[in-house]
């Protein structure tokens, strides 16, 4: 499949937009300017907010998947099988982002019912949170394979990415999440902590797009 640089840039922008859309969906779920308790915030969120948040999961997944076109372009120098595995891993993770966000609706509605009936939100949402965490477990092995291939082939110069792209690959911010979020206070903790995983993909796609723009070589 032939992809030109202009198409790669456009699809990278779409990928970044996907991150912003799903970040907005995160905030619709549990942002409140004066309360940092996520479960309580979801329990008090309006039905319209929950509906809109669920819709962002679908829209963002489509935009994220469009971003894989840029990644496919960037690894044009890599062996075909490696290039395909990297793109498939990214696509699997992006799809999981949408599914897991959509599954959060069960947590939000359970919290809403708990608040409406004076129940303990943590108890009411326990099963939904457990199921959501199980879904996340499927992503970690895929992310591990992706991290090894991405870092190795970028470091070895077998992609169109410069070596500094490794710093913007989601692995490092993923490992630093607890440190960053725990050192963020007040309402900003909800913003950073709640939308963290989408924010790191926004940063990744912005960096990736800049790298592609700077690289004048033709797609392979």
C-alpha positions in Angstrom: 0.0 0.0 0.0 1.4 3.3 -1.1 1.0 6.3 1.3 2.4 9.7 0.6 3.7 12.1 3.2 0.7 14.4 3.1 -1.7 11.5 3.8 0.6 10.4 6.7 0.5 13.9 8.2 -3.3 14.2 7.9 -3.9 10.8 9.5 -1.5 11.7 12.3 -3.5 14.8 13.0 -6.7 12.7 13.1 -5.0 10.4 15.6 -4.2 13.3 17.9 -7.8 14.5 17.5 -9.0 11.1 18.6 -7.0 11.5 21.8 -8.6 14.9 22.4 -12.1 13.5 21.7 -11.7 10.7 24.2 -10.0 13.0 26.7 -13.2 15.1 26.5 -15.2 11.9 27.0 -13.1 11.2 30.2 -13.9 14.6 31.5 -17.6 14.1 30.8 -17.6 11.0 32.9 -15.9 12.4 36.0 -14.8 16.0 36.0 -16.1 18.3 38.7 -14.5 21.7 39.5 -14.9 21.2 43.3 -14.8 17.4 43.9 -12.0 14.9 43.1 -13.9 11.8 44.0 -14.3 10.1 40.6 -17.1 7.7 41.7 -19.2 10.5 43.3 -18.7 12.7 40.3 -19.9 10.0 37.9 -22.8 9.3 40.2 -23.8 13.0 40.0 -23.2 13.4 36.2 -26.3 13.9 34.1 -27.6 11.3 31.7 -26.7 13.6 28.8 -23.0 13.7 29.9 -22.9 9.9 30.2 -24.4 9.5 26.8 -22.1 12.0 25.1 -19.1 10.3 26.8 -20.1 6.9 25.5 -20.4 8.4 22.0 -16.9 9.7 22.2 -15.6 6.2 22.5 -16.8 5.3 19.1 -15.7 8.5 17.4 -12.3 8.5 19.0 -11.7 4.8 18.1 -12.3 5.7 14.4 -9.9 8.6 14.6 -7.2 6.6 16.5 -7.4 3.9 13.8 -7.0 6.5 11.1 -3.7 7.4 12.9 -2.4 3.9 12.2 -1.9 4.9 8.6 0.8 7.4 9.7 2.5 4.7 11.8 2.4 2.3 8.8 4.1 5.0 6.7 6.7 5.7 9.4 7.8 2.1 9.5 8.3 1.8 5.7 12.0 1.0 6.2 11.2 -2.0 8.5 10.7 -5.6 7.4 7.1 -6.1 6.2 6.2 -8.5 8.9 7.5 -6.2 11.6 5.7 -3.2 10.1 2.4 -5.2 10.1 2.8 -6.4 13.7 3.5 -2.9 14.9 0.4 -1.5 13.1 -1.8 -4.4 14.3 -0.6 -3.9 17.9 -1.4 -0.2 17.7 -4.8 -0.9 16.2 -5.5 -3.5 18.9 -4.6 -1.0 21.7 -6.6 1.8 20.1 -9.6 -0.4 19.8 -9.2 -1.4 23.4 -9.2 2.3 24.4 -12.6 2.7 22.9 -14.1 -0.5 24.3 -12.8 0.1 27.8 -14.0 3.7 27.8 -17.4 2.5 26.6 -17.4 -0.2 29.3 -16.9 2.6 31.9 -20.5 3.4 31.2 -21.4 0.4 33.5 -19.3 2.0 36.3 -20.9 5.4 35.7 -24.5 4.1 35.7 -23.8 2.0 38.8 -22.4 5.0 40.6 -25.4 7.0 39.5 -27.8 4.5 40.9 -25.8 4.3 44.1 -26.0 8.1 44.6 -29.7 8.1 43.8 -30.5 5.4 46.3 -28.0 6.4 49.0 -25.8 3.3 48.5 -22.1 3.1 48.8 -20.7 3.9 45.3 -17.6 1.7 45.8 -19.7 -1.3 46.6 -22.2 -0.7 43.8 -19.5 -0.3 41.2 -17.2 -3.1 42.4 -18.3 -5.7 39.7 -18.2 -3.2 36.9 -14.7 -2.0 37.9 -13.5 -5.6 38.2 -14.7 -6.4 34.7 -13.1 -3.2 33.3 -9.8 -4.2 34.9 -10.0 -7.6 33.3 -10.4 -6.0 29.9 -7.3 -4.0 30.5 -5.2 -7.1 31.2 -5.6 -8.1 27.6 -3.9 -4.9 26.5 -0.7 -5.3 28.5 0.9 -8.2 26.5 0.2 -6.4 23.3 1.7 -3.2 24.6 4.8 -5.2 25.7 5.3 -6.6 22.2 4.7 -3.2 20.6 7.2 -1.5 23.0 10.0 -3.9 22.2 9.5 -3.6 18.4 8.9 0.1 18.3 11.9 1.0 20.5 14.3 -1.4 18.8 13.5 -0.4 15.2 13.4 3.3 15.9 16.7 3.1 17.8 18.3 1.2 15.0 17.2 3.8 12.4 14.9 1.3 10.6 11.9 3.7 10.5 11.3 7.2 9.4 11.3 8.3 13.0 14.3 10.0 14.6 15.6 8.4 17.8 14.0 11.1 19.9 10.6 9.6 19.1 11.3 6.9 21.7 10.8 9.5 24.4 7.3 10.2 23.1 6.3 6.6 22.7 3.7 5.8 25.4 5.9 3.4 27.4 7.8 6.1 29.4 4.8 8.2 30.4 2.9 4.9 31.2 5.7 4.0 33.7 5.7 7.5 35.1 2.0 7.8 35.5 1.7 7.2 39.3 4.6 9.7 40.0 3.1 12.4 37.8 -0.5 12.0 39.0 0.4 11.7 42.6 2.3 15.0 42.4 -0.7 16.8 40.8 -3.1 18.4 43.2 -6.7 19.7 43.3 -8.9 19.7 40.3 -5.9 19.2 38.0 -5.4 15.7 39.4 -8.8 14.8 38.0 -7.9 16.3 34.6 -4.4 14.8 34.4 -5.2 11.5 36.1 -8.6 11.0 34.5 -7.5 11.7 31.0 -3.8 10.6 31.3 -3.8 7.7 28.8 -5.5 9.7 26.1 -3.2 12.7 26.7 -0.1 10.6 26.2 -1.5 9.5 22.8 -2.2 13.1 21.9 1.4 13.9 22.7 2.6 10.8 20.7 0.7 11.7 17.6 1.8 15.3 17.7 5.4 14.3 18.1 5.0 11.6 15.3 3.4 14.2 13.0 6.2 16.7 13.6 8.8 13.9 12.9 7.1 13.0 9.6 6.9 16.6 8.5 10.6 17.1 9.2 11.5 13.9 7.3 11.6 14.6 3.6 12.2 11.1 2.5 9.5 9.4 0.4 7.4 6.5 1.7 8.6 3.1 0.9 
